[in-house]
């Protein structure tokens, strides 16, 4: 009887195999669906020195990605984010991560081309690209300065297109690749009470851009999707809320069926799903992660 119990205990005890990973000092077994793994994939994220882009990078690293390019306007900030991520995600010496920060102004086609050239020189391929970089202004449409509007579109629309196109140029020879364009709930509904018409229009354009590229590049083996977050408690939004006298947080939460704002970590599963083999028959999708905000 005792022998049988001992055998049962041994069989039920997790085996520490090569698939075991260690995060934040805790071991866990890699016993989730294997198609969600980002192991062996080369990933690129724009606007990734902070905000949601940084969250996406961490999600990839925590899902096994060891080859990651963090693109941002300032090289020192991009490299600092890469170094921070290296120390946050533990690996065995065999699996030491290769994370790099690369300077990139996505409003410049030449700068985007140069950034991808560095990625290809380093790893020889690119598997997943997240076009996340963008800016926002909350200004009345009647008072929106023309130069600010042009700058917003140069970064948010043209820059997203430059990123997707350069990614595709490097993916098509391999016959495969995943591209995710970061849109927003504001691309599906009119955000209130803040005035941000050009921003919301850009996000709607990004959704349609992803759908069109998905169809155009499907037969070349590429998948293109968009991800639309709702109101997320990023550091930037926290700073806005801290100085807000109009009760924006209460308004936004009241308009969200789940009655809360999202945490950036709420997007980790969505971005890994879209960039991994778990969604290998999904293209042209706009995945909304907004607590139901766009349903009402």
Secondary structure as UniProt FT lines:
FT   HELIX           2..12
FT   TURN            18..19
FT   STRAND          21..23
FT   TURN            24..25
FT   STRAND          26..28
FT   HELIX           34..36
FT   TURN            39..40
FT   STRAND          42..46
FT   HELIX           51..62
FT   TURN            63..64
FT   STRAND          67..72
FT   HELIX           75..88
FT   HELIX           93..95
FT   STRAND          98..103
FT   TURN            106..107
FT   HELIX           109..123
FT   STRAND          128..131
FT   TURN            141..143
FT   HELIX           146..153
FT   HELIX           154..158
FT   HELIX           159..171
FT   HELIX           172..174
FT   STRAND          177..182
FT   HELIX           185..187
FT   HELIX           197..217
FT   HELIX           218..220
FT   STRAND          222..229
FT   HELIX           235..242
FT   HELIX           248..254
FT   TURN            257..258
FT   HELIX           264..267
FT   HELIX           268..275
FT   HELIX           277..279
FT   TURN            280..281
FT   STRAND          286..289
FT   TURN            291..295
//
